[in-house]
Amino acid sequence: MRVAMYYNNRDVRLEDLPRPKIGPGEFLMKVMACGICGSDVLEWYRVPKSPRVLGHEVTGEIIEVGEGVERYKIGDRVFVSHHVPCGKCRYCLSGHHTACETLHKTNYDPGGFAEFIRVPRINVERGVYLLPEDISFEDGTFIEPLGCVVRGQRLAQVEKGNTVLILGSGVSGLLHVQLARVQRAERVIATDINEYRLNATKKFGADATIHAEEDVPEKLCQLNDGRLADRVIVCTGATSASKQALRCVDRGGSILFFAVPRPGIDIPVPITDFWRDEISMMTSYGAAPKDLEESLKLISERKVNVHDMITHRLSLAEAGLGFKLVAGAEESLKVIIEPQK
C-alpha cells in the first residue's frame, strides 16, 4: 500500500509498505480522509522519531473485521481515535485521561497518511466512533482537533459573559473562536501575525482582531471597555505569545496554554501579581472520550462550522505540499489528505 513517509517538513516521500494484517479484536480501515495537524509539523517533536507515517485525524471505512469484533462491521463509516486511555488508572479515575500512560502508548498502524490502517484491539474497544450519515469523511477529521478544544475550554471554564482572547488564529484558534461563541462568551477577540488568518477569524465569529505585533494589551482594553480578558487561550507555540498572554489576563481570570513553546524555553511569570489578582494558569493536552463525543455532537448539529475551514484537499502523492502549506502558515487553514485519490 502507499504511504506518505515523513522525514521532515520539507521531505515527505510517497513510499510502499505492506498492507497491515489484523488479528483478533482488530479491524482494517480504508482511510478516506486525514487532516494534517499543527503538531504534525513541529519538527522538534517529529523529526527525532522519523522516518514514520504520521496522521491522527482519521476517518474511513471498515473493510475487514477480526475475530471477536461484534460492535462494528464491514462497511461502517468511522472516526478512530489514535490515543485511548485505559479508564482504570488513578489519572483516568480523577478525570485526567490524557495523562494516562496507556493513552500515550496507544496508536494505530502505521498512521493516517496511508491507504489502510490496522486498528488495535484497545482502540477498537475504546476509540471508535460511528459517523452519522450527515457527517462527511472530510468533516469527520475535525472530531479529534475539536475534541481537544472542547477539553481545553472545559478546563478553562469558558462560559457565558466571558471576554475570551485567543492568541493565534490557525485551525485550533478558529475552533476556539467558534466554541467560545457556542459557550455564549460575551466578546471573542483573536490575534495573529497573518492577515489571511485574521480575516478568517471574522468569518468564523470573532468580534474583533488584533495584529499580534501591535500593543495587544492596550488594544484589548480599547476593545473591551477598558478591561483585559477573562480567559486567554494560547494557540501558538511562539514564545512571544506565551509572554504576551501574561499581560492580557484580567483579575480573577485564567490563561490556558493550549499550545506551548519548544522544550527548554522558560516563561517568566509575575507570580506575586498573579497571587494578588487570583489569576490561574493551566494547560490542556489531547482529548478524552467524552470530549470526542461532545465534538462529534457539535459537528453533527452544525454548531461548529468545520467544513468551511478546509482550504486544501490533496492526494497522498501531494502530502509533501500539504506539510509545506501547514508549516508555512500562510494562506491555508485545514489541509486534508485523501489517500484513495
N, C-alpha and C positions, 0 to 999 in steps of 0.2 A: 504494500500500500504506500501511497505518497504521504510524506510529512513535510512540514516546514521546520527545519532544524536550526535552532538559534545558537549562534556563536557570539555575536554582539549586535548592537543596534544597526550596524552597517553591514552585517554579514549574516543573512538568514537564507539558508540553502534548501532547495527542493530536493529531498532525498527519498530513498526507498527503505522501508523496514518491513519485516514480516507482519502480516495481519495477526493481532493477538489472538491466542486461543483461550477460551473461557473454561472455568472449572465449575464445580457445584456451587450454587448460590450466586453465581455471577451472570452478567449478560453482556452481549456485544452490542454496541450502539454505532449506527452510521451517523457521523457528525454532519449536521446540516448547517450549523452556524456557530461561530465562536468569536466573541469580541476580544480586541486587544485592550488589555487593562493598562492603566498608567504604571502599575507596578511591574508590568512585563518589560518596560524599557528603563528600569532602574539598574543601570549596569553594575553598580557597586554590589547589588543584591543578586543579579542574574549571572553575570559573567563568571564568577568563581565556580558556579555549578554547571557551566556549559561544557560541551555542547549538549543540548537537551531540547525536547519538544515541549514548548510552553502551551499556555491556553487553558483557562479555567472558567470561562463564562460560556458554558457549552449547552447547546440543545441539539436534539437529534431524534432518531427513530430506532427503536429496539429491533434488531434483525435476527438475534439468536439468544435463546434463554437456557441457562444451565439447570441441571437437576436441582429441585428443591425451591426454585423461584416460583411463587404462587401469586404474588400481588401484581406482577407485570407480565405482559405477553408480547409476542412479536407484533409489530405494527404500532405499539404505543408511542405517542409523541411525548418526550420528556425533557425536563431540565435536570441535570445531575450536579450536585454539589461535590466539589473536589475534596474539601476538608470536612470531616464529620467528627463530632465529639462522641465520647463513649457514653455519656449520660449517667455515669455512675460514680465518677471520682468526686473529690471534695470541691473541685473547681466547678464542675457541671452542676452539682447539687446546690452550690451557692450562687448560681446564675452567671458564672464566668466561663461559659462554654468555650470561648475562643482562647482561653488559657489552658485548656485541656491538652495533655500530652498526646493523646490519641489524635486529636484534631490536627496537630502539627506533623504527624507522621503519615496520615492518610492521603491518598491521591488516586487518580485513575491512570491507566496505562495506554499510551505513553503520555498524552496531553491533548488538549483540544484542537491544536493545529495539525490534525491528522484526519485521514478519511474515516478511520474507525478507532474506537477506544474500548478497552475492556474495563468494565465497572466491577470492582472487587465486591465481595460479599458484604462488608461493613457499609460500603457506600450504597449498595442495593437496599440494605435494611434501614439505613438512617439518612440517606441523602438524595432520594429520587422524588421528583415532583411531576405529576402528570400535567401536561399543558392543556388548558381548555382550548376548544376549537377556535375561540376568538382571539387567541394569542399566537402570532406567527413565530416561527423559529427565530427570526431576527429579533423581534421584540423580547422574546424569552431570554435572550442572552443578558438582558438587564436585570434579571432576577437576583443574580449574585451581587453586582455593584450596588443596586438599590437596597438590597438586604443589609449591606454594610452601612449604608447611610441611615437606614431605619434604626439600626443598633446604636449608631453614634448619637443621633438626636434623642433617642430614648434615654441614654445615659446622661446626656447633657440637659435633659428635661426642657427641650424646646417646647413652648406652649403658647396658648392664646395671649396676646398682648405684648409679647416679646419684640424687641428690636434685635434682629439677627444680622450680624456682619459675617460674610463669607469671604475669606481671603483665598483667591484662586478660583478661576471660573472655567476649569476644564470639565470633563464629564462628571466627576464626583461633585464639584462645586455646583454645577447646574442641577444635579439631582438634589443637593441640599437646598438650593433655592426653591425648587418645586415642592419638596416635602415640608419645608418651613411654611409655605403657603397652605398646604393641607392641614398643618397644625395650627393654622389661624394666627400666625405671627402678625403683629401689627405693622411691622415695617421690615423689609428684607433688602439689604444693600450688599453689593458684591464688588470685589476688586479683581484686577488682573493687569498685566503689562501689555496684553494683546487686545487691540481694538476689535478684532473679529469676535473674540470671546466676550468682550464687554457688551457688544451689540447682541450677542446670543442670550446673555442673561436677561435682557429686557424682554426678549421674545418668550422666555420661559418663566417670567413672573417677578423679576426683581423690580423694586420700586425705584431704585437709583443705582448708579455705578460710580466707582471712584478709580481713577488710574492709580495703580499701585506705587508709582513713583511720585505722586503728589504727597502732601502732608495729610495722610489718611485720618489720623485722629481729629485734626482740625476740620477737615471736610465732613467727617462723620457727624461731628457736633452741629455743623451747619444744617445738615440734612435731618437731624434727629432732635430738634427742639432744644439744642444746647447740651444734649446728653451723649455719652458714649453708649456702647451696645450692651444689652443684657446677656447676649450669647455671641461669642466669637468662635467661628469654626475655621480652622486652618486646613485648607485643602491643597496645599503645595508644600513641597519639601524645601523650598527656598528658605535659607536661614533668615533672610531679611523679613520674611512674612512671619516667622515664629517670633522674632523680636518685636515686630510691629503689633502683633496680637496683644502683647503685654501692655501696650499703651492705648488699646482701643476698648477695653472692657470696663463697664461701669461698676460702681459699688454694688456689692451683692450679686454680681454677675459671675459668669464662668467662661472658661476657654476650653474648647475641645480641640485637641491635636489629632485630627483625623489623618493628617499626613505629617511626617516628621523629617528633619534633615538626616543626612547620611550619618553612620556611626562615627563617633569621635568629635562631633560638633556639640558643644555645650552652649546653652542659652542662659545668660544671667537673669535671675528672677528677683524683682524688688520685693522680697518676701515680707519685709516689715510693712510696706504699703498694702500688700495683699492681705496680710494678717489683720490690719486695722480696718480694711474695707470689706472683709469677708469675701474675698474673691477666690474662686475654686479653679483648679486646672485638672484636666483629665485627658485620657487617651481612649481610643477605641480601636479594636482590631477585628477585621473579618465580620462574619455573620453567623449567628446561631440558628438552629432550625426554626424557631418561632419568628426570627427576623426575616428569613426567606419566605415563610408562609405569608407574613404581612406584605412583603414585597410583591409576591405573586398576586395577592388580592388587590393591591394598589394599581398594578398594571392592568389586571383584568377589568377593574371598574373604571379604568381610564382617568384615575385621579392624578396620575403622574404620566406626562406625555413623553414616552421614551422613543416612540417611532421617529419623531421629527429630529431627534438628536443624532440619528445615523447620517453621516455625511459620505461615507465610502463603503462600498461592498466589493470585496476583492476575492480572487481565487487563491488557492494555496500557492500557485506559482508567483503570485503578486504579493505574498506575505512580506517580503523584504521591503517593498514600497510602503506597506501598511505600518511596519515598525518605524520607518523613517518619518512618516507622517505624524505618528503619535509622539515620537521622541522630539520632533521639531516643534510641536505645539503651536503651529501657525494656523492655517485655515482648514482645520479639521476638528471634528468632535469625536463621535464614536466611529471607529473603523471596525467593520465586521469582515471576518474571513469565512468564506463559504466553500468548504473542502470538496463538495461534489461538483463544483463548476469545472 
